[in-house]
Amino acid sequence: MCANVTLTPLIRQGARAAAVVVAMFAALSTASADDAISIVLDQARIAKVPERTTTLVVGNPLIADVSIQAGGTMVVTGKGYGVTNLIALDRAGKVLSDQLVQVKSPNDSVVVYRGIARESYSCAPDCERRITLGDSPEYFDATLGETGNRNARAQQGQTVGTTAR
């Protein structure tokens, strides 16, 4: 019983310290989440490049890609699901900015599992096949082939229409 009485103030003090640490981490994660660039997979977002930036570093180029444009703007494109960071450096190597880039799935996507095979559809408003990371190879290749054939035929139609004039 004596041990419980002497440990109780220590436990309370430890619990308070833990609550303070948790609150600090929650505040930090909220601040960084607000600064994050959020992108949908296969889409782009325009953002401002910090002034005096000479180098941009993408933490994981498989997740996001950056293209610099005139006027101090950049285009950030979602390449794969996940979170990476984008670091802007000045000529001396000083960090001007370190932003999180979060790439997520579109809101209109539906994923169907047939056993272990995965298929993705875009439902806006009708459901159509879509090629998405993680789909089974057979579905992915079939959908990619159909899309390629359709695009090739459309280009042939444009070529025929252009030469006929």
C-alpha positions in Angstrom: 0.0 0.0 0.0 2.9 2.4 0.7 4.3 1.8 -2.7 1.0 2.8 -4.3 0.9 6.0 -2.3 4.4 7.1 -3.3 4.0 6.1 -7.0 0.7 7.9 -7.4 2.2 11.4 -7.6 4.9 10.1 -10.0 2.3 8.5 -12.2 0.2 11.7 -12.2 3.2 13.8 -13.1 4.2 11.3 -15.8 0.7 11.4 -17.2 0.7 15.2 -17.3 4.0 15.2 -19.1 2.8 12.7 -21.6 -0.4 14.8 -22.2 1.8 17.8 -22.9 4.0 15.9 -25.3 0.9 14.5 -27.1 -0.6 18.0 -27.4 2.7 19.4 -28.8 2.9 16.7 -31.4 -0.7 17.2 -32.3 -0.1 20.9 -32.8 3.0 20.2 -34.9 1.3 17.6 -37.1 -1.7 20.0 -37.6 0.6 22.8 -38.7 2.4 20.6 -41.2 -0.8 19.1 -42.5 -2.1 22.7 -43.2 1.1 23.4 -45.2 0.9 20.2 -47.2 0.2 20.2 -50.9 -2.6 17.7 -51.4 -3.0 16.2 -54.9 -5.1 13.6 -56.5 -3.2 10.8 -58.3 -2.6 11.7 -62.0 -3.6 15.3 -61.5 -1.6 18.5 -61.0 -1.7 21.5 -58.7 -0.1 24.9 -59.2 1.9 26.4 -56.3 4.3 29.3 -55.8 8.0 28.8 -55.8 9.6 30.5 -52.7 11.6 33.6 -53.7 15.3 33.1 -54.2 14.9 29.4 -54.9 17.6 27.9 -57.0 17.1 24.2 -56.3 14.0 22.1 -55.7 14.3 18.6 -54.3 11.5 16.0 -54.4 11.9 13.5 -51.6 10.4 10.6 -53.7 9.9 11.3 -57.4 7.8 8.1 -57.6 5.1 9.9 -55.6 5.3 13.4 -57.0 7.0 15.4 -59.8 7.6 19.1 -60.1 7.9 21.3 -63.1 9.1 24.9 -62.9 7.2 27.5 -64.9 7.7 31.1 -65.6 6.6 33.7 -63.1 7.7 31.9 -60.0 5.2 29.0 -60.2 5.6 25.3 -60.2 3.3 22.4 -61.3 3.2 19.5 -58.8 1.9 16.3 -60.3 0.8 13.2 -58.4 2.6 10.1 -59.7 1.9 7.5 -57.0 0.1 7.2 -53.7 1.7 8.4 -50.5 3.4 11.3 -48.8 6.8 12.8 -49.8 8.3 16.2 -49.3 9.4 19.1 -51.5 12.5 21.1 -50.3 13.4 24.5 -51.8 17.0 25.7 -51.4 18.7 29.0 -52.2 22.1 29.4 -53.9 23.9 28.9 -50.6 22.1 25.7 -49.8 19.9 27.2 -47.1 16.4 25.6 -46.8 13.8 28.1 -47.8 10.8 25.7 -47.6 10.1 22.1 -46.7 6.6 21.1 -47.6 4.8 17.8 -47.4 3.2 16.6 -50.7 0.3 14.1 -50.2 -1.0 12.1 -53.2 -4.3 10.4 -52.6 -7.0 8.6 -54.7 -9.8 10.4 -56.5 -13.2 10.7 -54.8 -15.0 9.1 -57.7 -13.0 5.8 -57.7 -14.5 2.4 -56.9 -12.3 -0.6 -56.4 -13.7 -4.1 -57.1 -11.9 -7.2 -55.8 -12.6 -10.5 -57.6 -10.7 -12.9 -55.4 -7.2 -11.5 -55.3 -7.6 -9.6 -58.6 -8.2 -5.9 -58.2 -10.1 -3.6 -60.7 -10.5 0.1 -60.5 -13.4 2.2 -61.9 -14.1 5.9 -62.1 -17.7 6.6 -61.4 -18.7 10.1 -62.3 -21.6 9.5 -62.8 -21.3 6.2 -64.9 -18.6 3.7 -63.9 -15.9 3.3 -66.5 -12.6 1.3 -66.3 -9.6 3.3 -65.1 -6.0 2.3 -64.8 -4.8 2.7 -61.2 -1.7 1.6 -59.3 -2.4 -1.7 -57.6 -4.7 -3.1 -60.2 -4.1 -6.7 -61.2 -1.7 -7.0 -64.2 -4.3 -8.6 -66.5 -6.9 -5.9 -65.8 -4.2 -3.1 -66.0 -2.8 -4.4 -69.4 -6.3 -5.0 -70.9 -7.5 -1.5 -70.0 -4.2 0.1 -71.1 -4.5 -1.8 -74.5 -8.1 -0.6 -75.0 -7.1 3.0 -74.2 -4.1 2.8 -76.5 -6.3 1.4 -79.4 -8.9 4.1 -78.9 -6.3 6.9 -78.9 -4.6 5.5 -82.0 -7.9 5.3 -83.9 -8.7 8.8 -82.8 -5.4 10.1 -84.1 -5.8 8.2 -87.4 -9.2 9.9 -87.8 -7.6 13.3 -87.2 -4.9 12.5 -89.7 -7.4 11.3 -92.3 -9.6 14.3 -91.7 -6.6 16.7 -92.0 -5.3 15.2 -95.2 -8.8 15.1 -96.8 -9.1 18.9 -96.6 
